[in-house]
Amino acid sequence: MAWNTRFICIQVIDRNGKPDPYQAWEDTLRVRSKETVRIRIPFRDFVGKTVYHCQVLDHEDLGMMGIVDMQA
């Protein structure tokens, strides 16, 4: 599954409790089956609503999406 945010970059902190060696800032995150991923999101440059969602349309249609409302 690929998890995506709009207008916000994310950084993977760890996968299944193990530090991620590639801590680059990106807007799409690949998540494997049964994997737990901890991420960092900087909300300092954007105020308002944006969405996050799965890039697999069947997953998105079944509810793997939502809204993030960032307030100053």
Helices and strands as residue ranges (DSSP letters): E 2-5, E 10-15, E 18-19, E 25-26, E 28-30, E 37-40, E 48-54, H 57-61, E 65-70
